[in-house]
Amino acid sequence: MKILCIGDVTSAGGVRLLSDKLWKFRRERGIDLCIVNAENAGFVTGASAEAAEQLFKAGADVLTGGNHTLRNKAVYSYIDSRPYMLRPINFTEEAPGAGYCIADMCGYRVMVINAMGNVHIDPTLDAPYGYIERALRREEGRYDLAVMDIHAEATGEKLAIAHAFDGKIKVIFGTHTHVPTADLQILPRGTGYVTDLGMCGESGGILGMNAEGVVKRMKSHLPLKFEAAAGDPVADGVIFELRSSDFAVTAMERVKIK
């Protein structure tokens, strides 16, 4: 079985790219489940309901989020009504939406968890460990395997969370930094892991943004508005291949959708 995970969608251009290419890519590569981090799909301020709908139609089975997801208040009622659009599990109970869902993959029940780190990231939430542990206990017997998106800034924090749940969660991938990392690995107890998937948006700038605007903002410290980069959109992702008998990760592959 194959699970495709795609990094942070950063703009309308990234949404259009997946709308044009994702289903074709899924068919060609035999993808059974597709998870897309959509926290910036509305460009910087979180995912809009319209962008989320486009991504579901494009071929995403589950949308994960991050620190920007709930900055767009217009999405609150939508995320409450869409169980497969997630926000980080370690937001408080008052937050709209849910931090995990159980999706179908070839008849198997896949628990997809969305967690957020608390090192050098705003807002600063509680550490996610207890939230993840409680969710796994609560759903015990209702899922066959678990997959997790760790949305975090610090590489060491992502690795610490991954090692804490090594073997309990079969696939763990990081998002947020928009830069694909080269550390695909199988952890000691069998979990497939990568620190960051990368991003899905315009290339040629700085993390999907126009380079000139980012440099001006960094130099002046003024709240200048970001604009999307001018290059062609590219989607970074990883395919995790699992053995159906025990859901062990047997192979991982970095991919780009252009």
C-alpha positions in Angstrom: 0.0 0.0 0.0 1.2 3.5 -0.8 0.6 6.7 1.1 1.5 10.0 -0.5 2.2 13.0 1.8 2.5 16.5 0.3 4.1 19.5 2.0 2.5 22.9 2.9 0.3 24.3 0.1 1.4 28.0 0.0 -0.8 29.7 -2.6 -3.6 29.5 -5.1 -0.9 28.4 -7.6 -0.2 25.3 -5.5 -3.9 24.5 -5.3 -4.2 24.8 -9.1 -1.2 22.6 -9.6 -2.7 19.8 -7.5 -6.1 20.3 -9.2 -4.4 19.7 -12.6 -1.9 17.0 -11.7 -2.7 15.1 -8.5 -5.3 12.5 -9.7 -3.1 11.6 -12.7 -0.1 11.2 -10.4 -2.1 9.1 -8.0 -3.2 6.7 -10.8 0.3 6.5 -12.3 2.0 5.7 -8.9 -0.8 3.6 -7.4 -1.4 5.8 -4.4 -4.0 4.5 -1.9 -4.1 7.4 0.4 -3.1 11.1 0.0 -2.5 13.5 2.8 -1.9 17.2 2.0 -0.9 19.9 4.5 -3.1 22.8 3.6 -2.5 25.3 6.3 -1.3 28.1 3.9 -3.6 27.2 1.0 -5.3 30.6 1.4 -1.9 32.2 1.1 -0.2 33.0 4.5 -3.5 33.4 6.5 -4.5 29.8 6.6 -6.7 27.6 4.4 -10.0 29.0 3.0 -13.0 26.8 2.7 -12.9 27.3 -1.1 -9.2 26.2 -1.3 -9.9 23.1 0.9 -12.8 22.1 -1.3 -10.6 22.3 -4.4 -7.9 20.2 -2.7 -10.4 17.5 -1.8 -11.7 17.4 -5.4 -8.1 17.4 -6.6 -7.4 14.1 -4.9 -6.5 14.8 -1.2 -8.1 12.4 1.2 -7.1 14.3 4.3 -6.0 17.9 4.8 -3.7 18.7 7.8 -3.0 22.1 9.2 -0.6 24.1 11.5 -0.1 27.3 13.3 -1.9 29.4 10.6 -4.9 27.2 10.1 -7.2 28.9 12.6 -6.1 32.5 11.8 -8.7 32.5 9.1 -11.9 32.8 11.2 -14.0 32.4 8.1 -13.0 28.7 8.0 -14.3 27.8 11.5 -17.7 26.6 10.5 -16.3 24.7 7.5 -13.6 22.9 9.6 -16.3 21.9 12.1 -18.3 20.3 9.3 -15.4 18.5 7.5 -13.9 15.6 9.6 -11.1 15.1 7.1 -9.8 18.7 7.4 -7.6 18.8 10.6 -6.0 21.4 12.8 -3.3 20.5 15.4 -4.5 18.2 18.1 -2.9 20.3 20.9 -5.1 23.3 20.4 -7.6 23.6 23.3 -11.0 21.9 23.2 -12.6 25.3 22.5 -10.9 25.4 19.1 -13.1 24.4 16.1 -12.4 21.2 14.2 -10.5 18.1 15.3 -6.9 17.0 15.6 -7.3 13.6 14.1 -9.6 11.5 11.9 -10.0 7.9 10.7 -9.8 7.5 7.0 -10.3 4.5 4.8 -7.4 3.0 2.8 -8.2 -0.1 0.8 -10.6 -1.2 3.5 -8.1 -0.5 6.3 -8.8 2.2 9.0 -6.0 4.8 9.0 -5.9 7.2 12.0 -4.4 10.5 10.7 -3.1 12.7 13.5 -2.1 16.4 13.2 0.2 17.6 15.9 2.1 20.9 16.4 5.4 21.6 18.1 5.9 24.3 20.7 9.5 25.4 20.1 10.1 28.7 18.2 6.6 28.7 16.8 3.5 31.0 17.3 1.1 30.4 18.8 2.9 28.4 21.5 0.7 25.4 22.4 1.1 22.7 25.1 3.6 20.0 24.2 1.7 17.5 22.0 2.8 14.2 23.6 -0.1 13.8 26.0 -2.7 14.8 23.4 -1.3 12.2 21.0 -1.2 9.5 23.7 -4.8 10.1 24.8 -6.1 10.1 21.2 -4.3 6.7 20.5 -5.8 5.2 23.7 -9.3 6.7 23.0 -9.4 5.1 19.5 -7.8 1.8 20.4 -9.5 -1.0 18.4 -11.1 1.5 16.0 -8.0 1.9 13.7 -5.6 -0.4 12.0 -2.6 1.9 11.7 -1.7 5.5 12.5 0.0 8.3 10.5 1.0 11.7 11.9 1.9 15.2 10.6 4.2 17.0 13.0 3.9 20.7 12.2 7.0 22.3 13.9 9.9 24.6 13.4 12.6 22.8 15.3 14.2 19.7 13.7 15.2 18.3 17.1 11.6 18.6 18.4 10.2 16.7 15.3 12.7 13.9 15.9 11.9 13.7 19.6 8.2 13.4 19.0 8.9 10.8 16.3 11.1 8.7 18.6 8.5 8.9 21.3 5.9 7.3 19.1 8.2 5.1 17.1 6.4 1.8 16.4 3.0 3.1 17.7 2.5 5.4 14.6 3.7 3.8 11.4 4.3 6.9 9.3 5.5 10.3 10.7 6.3 13.3 8.6 7.2 16.9 9.4 5.8 20.1 7.8 6.1 23.9 8.3 9.6 24.8 7.2 8.8 24.5 3.4 12.2 23.0 2.8 12.4 19.2 1.9 14.9 17.3 4.1 17.1 14.5 3.0 16.6 12.3 6.1 14.2 9.6 4.9 14.6 6.8 7.4 13.0 3.9 9.3 13.3 4.4 13.0 14.4 1.6 15.4 10.9 0.3 16.0 9.8 0.5 12.4 8.3 3.9 11.9 8.9 5.6 8.5 10.1 9.2 9.1 11.1 12.4 7.3 11.7 15.7 9.1 10.0 17.9 6.4 8.1 17.2 3.3 8.8 20.6 1.7 6.0 22.7 0.1 3.6 23.0 -2.8 3.7 26.4 -4.4 5.6 28.8 -6.6 9.3 28.1 -7.0 12.2 30.6 -7.4 11.5 32.7 -4.3 11.9 32.3 -0.6 9.7 29.5 0.8 7.1 30.2 -1.9 7.2 34.0 -1.4 8.6 36.8 -3.7 12.2 37.1 -2.7 12.4 40.9 -3.0 9.5 41.4 -0.6 10.8 39.0 2.0 14.3 40.6 2.0 12.7 44.1 2.4 10.6 42.9 5.3 13.7 41.2 6.9 15.8 44.4 6.5 13.2 47.0 7.5 11.1 45.0 10.1 8.1 46.7 8.6 4.8 44.6 8.2 5.1 44.6 4.4 2.7 42.3 2.5 4.1 39.0 1.1 3.4 38.1 -2.5 3.7 34.7 -4.2 7.0 34.0 -6.0 7.0 34.2 -9.8 8.3 30.7 -10.6 6.3 27.7 -11.8 4.5 25.8 -8.9 6.1 22.6 -7.7 4.7 20.1 -5.1 7.2 18.3 -2.8 6.2 15.1 -1.2 7.1 11.6 0.0 5.6 8.2 -0.9 5.6 5.7 2.0 5.1 2.1 0.9 3.7 -0.2 3.6 3.4 -4.0 3.8 -0.3 -5.0 4.1 0.3 -7.9 6.5 1.7 -5.7 9.4 1.8 -2.2 8.0 5.5 -2.0 8.2 7.1 0.7 6.1 9.2 -1.1 3.5 10.2 1.8 1.2 10.2 5.7 1.0 10.6 7.9 -2.0 10.9 11.7 -2.4 8.8 13.0 -5.3 8.1 16.3 -7.0 4.9 17.0 -8.9 5.5 19.7 -11.6 
